[in-house]
Amino acid sequence: MSSTHREQLGLTQNAYAQLLGVTQAYVSMLERHRRPLSPKLTAKLSTLFAADPTKLPLNLLPQQCDDENLAHTLGRLGYPGFSHLQNAPLCNPAQLLLECLRKSNLDVRVAEGLPWLLSHFEQLDTLWLVSQAKQGNLQNRLGFLTALANEVTPRPHLQQLVGELEPARLAAEQTLSNQPMPKALRDSMREERTPLAAHWNLLTKLDPAMVSRSMKSRFQ
């Protein structure tokens, strides 16, 4: 856990320690990565920032998350398609988005929920999001999902994010949710993808109609 979260809140280490119910020395160790963020502190932060998860810390996990955990986290954040799945701690939606984009083989149902995530949380830390995406060569995936979300529900923050990602668009062809794709399937996907997916050099069948349906919970 870096000092970024505390600094974004404008707090000293002492004030942040009081907020978490720990000592200043413990906060110092957290920020120097000498102590992990415990489940108890994670739960405490979730409670404190439940009204605005975009204010939660941004801490990418060292290994890829499994699809079930990602689905539950999406449900915990309010995604209608997974409203029956909420058995996960609250996390920053920008972090969840990056965790999904980092996966080489992402469940299609989870991928369908990412445009909702981008549309629903207008206060996403886009500076962090774009920086992390560029470091991992994920800007095409992020750009496509953002543009797709904007096609379904146009919003100023989505248009701005697309504008930031457009100059960084990569020429290399990628997939959105199934990296080890056989050649025959790649050829088929290339023929069937939308112009938007082609623009972002992605092999995916995800389109506005699928995203619109995914935003409506069949459990309501």
C-alpha positions in Angstrom: 0.0 0.0 0.0 1.6 3.3 -1.1 1.2 6.7 0.4 -0.9 7.8 -2.7 -4.2 7.0 -1.0 -3.4 9.0 2.1 -2.1 11.9 0.1 -5.2 12.0 -2.1 -7.2 12.3 1.1 -4.9 15.1 2.2 -4.1 13.4 5.5 -0.9 13.1 7.5 0.3 9.7 8.7 -1.1 10.4 12.2 -4.5 11.4 10.9 -4.6 8.4 8.5 -3.7 6.1 11.4 -6.5 7.5 13.5 -8.9 6.9 10.6 -7.8 3.2 10.3 -7.5 2.7 14.1 -3.8 1.8 13.9 -0.6 3.5 14.9 1.4 5.9 12.9 4.3 3.5 12.9 2.0 0.8 11.3 0.9 3.2 8.6 4.6 3.9 7.9 5.3 0.2 7.5 2.3 -0.2 5.2 3.5 2.6 3.0 7.0 1.1 2.8 5.5 -2.3 1.9 6.8 -3.8 5.1 3.3 -4.9 6.1 0.5 -6.1 3.9 -3.0 -4.6 4.0 -4.7 -7.0 6.2 -8.3 -8.3 5.6 -9.4 -6.4 8.7 -8.0 -3.1 7.4 -9.5 -3.8 3.9 -12.9 -4.3 5.5 -12.4 -1.1 7.5 -11.6 0.9 4.4 -14.6 -0.7 2.6 -16.9 0.5 5.3 -15.4 4.0 5.4 -15.6 4.5 1.6 -18.7 2.4 0.8 -20.5 5.5 -0.5 -17.7 6.3 -3.0 -15.5 3.3 -3.8 -13.4 5.4 -6.2 -11.7 6.8 -3.0 -10.5 3.4 -2.0 -6.8 2.6 -2.3 -5.4 1.3 -5.7 -3.4 -1.8 -5.1 -2.9 -4.2 -8.0 -2.5 -7.8 -6.9 0.8 -9.7 -7.6 -1.1 -12.5 -9.4 -4.1 -12.6 -11.7 -7.5 -12.9 -10.0 -9.8 -15.8 -10.8 -13.0 -15.1 -12.7 -15.3 -16.0 -9.8 -13.6 -13.5 -7.5 -13.9 -10.8 -10.3 -17.6 -11.6 -10.8 -18.3 -11.3 -7.0 -16.4 -8.0 -6.9 -18.4 -6.6 -9.8 -21.6 -7.6 -8.0 -20.3 -6.0 -4.8 -19.9 -2.7 -6.7 -23.5 -2.9 -7.9 -23.3 -4.4 -11.4 -26.8 -5.5 -12.2 -25.7 -8.6 -14.1 -24.1 -10.0 -11.0 -26.5 -8.6 -8.4 -26.8 -12.1 -6.9 -23.0 -12.3 -6.3 -21.6 -10.0 -3.6 -19.4 -12.2 -1.6 -16.3 -10.0 -2.0 -14.7 -7.0 -0.3 -15.4 -3.6 -1.8 -12.5 -2.4 -4.0 -11.7 0.6 -6.1 -13.5 0.2 -9.5 -10.4 1.4 -11.3 -8.4 -1.4 -9.7 -11.0 -4.0 -10.6 -11.0 -2.8 -14.2 -7.2 -3.1 -14.5 -7.3 -6.6 -12.8 -9.7 -7.7 -15.5 -7.8 -6.1 -18.4 -4.6 -7.8 -17.2 -6.1 -11.3 -17.5 -5.0 -13.3 -20.5 -8.3 -15.4 -20.4 -11.2 -13.4 -19.0 -14.7 -14.8 -18.6 -16.9 -13.2 -21.3 -19.6 -12.5 -18.7 -17.2 -10.4 -16.7 -16.0 -8.6 -19.8 -19.6 -7.7 -20.6 -19.8 -5.9 -17.2 -16.7 -3.6 -17.7 -18.5 -1.0 -19.9 -21.0 -0.6 -17.1 -18.2 -0.1 -14.6 -16.7 2.7 -16.7 -20.1 4.3 -17.3 -21.3 4.1 -13.7 -18.3 5.5 -11.8 -17.7 9.0 -13.2 -15.0 9.8 -10.6 -12.6 7.0 -11.7 -8.9 7.9 -11.3 -8.3 8.1 -15.0 -4.7 9.3 -14.6 -3.8 6.1 -12.8 -5.9 4.0 -15.1 -4.3 5.3 -18.3 -0.8 5.1 -16.8 -1.3 1.5 -15.7 -2.9 0.6 -19.0 0.1 2.0 -21.0 2.6 0.2 -18.8 0.9 -3.1 -19.5 0.1 -2.4 -23.2 -3.6 -2.6 -22.3 -4.7 0.8 -23.8 -6.5 -0.9 -26.8 -8.6 -3.0 -24.4 -9.4 0.0 -22.2 -10.1 2.3 -25.2 -12.5 -0.1 -26.8 -14.4 -0.7 -23.6 -14.6 3.0 -22.9 -15.8 3.8 -26.5 -18.3 0.9 -26.2 -19.7 2.3 -23.0 -20.0 5.7 -24.5 -21.9 4.3 -27.5 -24.4 2.7 -25.1 -24.7 5.7 -22.8 -22.8 8.8 -23.9 -21.1 10.6 -21.0 -18.5 13.4 -20.9 -16.0 11.5 -18.7 -16.1 8.6 -21.2 -15.5 10.8 -24.2 -12.6 12.4 -22.4 -11.0 9.1 -21.5 -11.4 7.9 -25.2 -9.6 11.1 -26.3 -6.7 10.4 -23.9 -6.3 6.8 -25.1 -6.8 7.4 -28.9 -3.2 8.7 -29.5 -1.8 5.7 -27.6 -3.7 3.1 -29.7 -1.5 0.1 -30.6 -1.2 -1.4 -34.0 -0.7 -4.9 -32.8 -3.8 -7.1 -32.9 -5.1 -8.3 -29.5 -8.0 -10.2 -28.0 -10.3 -8.9 -25.3 -10.9 -12.0 -23.2 -9.3 -15.0 -24.8 -5.6 -14.5 -25.5 -4.6 -18.1 -26.5 -7.0 -18.1 -29.5 -6.6 -20.7 -32.3 -6.0 -19.3 -35.8 -9.3 -20.5 -37.2 -11.2 -18.7 -34.4 -9.1 -15.6 -34.9 -10.0 -15.5 -38.6 -13.6 -15.9 -37.8 -13.6 -13.2 -35.1 -11.8 -10.8 -37.4 -14.6 -11.2 -39.9 -17.4 -10.8 -37.4 -16.1 -8.0 -35.1 -17.7 -4.5 -35.2 -16.0 -1.5 -36.8 -15.3 -0.2 -33.3 -13.5 -3.4 -32.3 -11.5 -3.2 -35.6 -10.5 0.4 -34.8 -9.0 -0.7 -31.5 -7.4 -3.8 -33.1 -9.3 -6.2 -30.9 -10.7 -9.6 -31.7 -14.1 -9.7 -29.8 -17.8 -10.1 -30.5 -18.7 -7.7 -27.7 -21.1 -5.0 -29.1 -23.5 -2.3 -27.8 -26.5 -4.7 -27.9 -24.7 -7.2 -25.6 -23.6 -4.5 -23.2 -27.1 -3.0 -23.0 -28.5 -6.4 -22.2 -25.9 -7.1 -19.6 -26.8 -3.9 -17.7 -30.3 -5.2 -17.1 -30.4 -7.8 -14.3 -32.4 -10.9 -15.0 -32.7 -11.3 -11.3 -34.8 -8.1 -10.8 
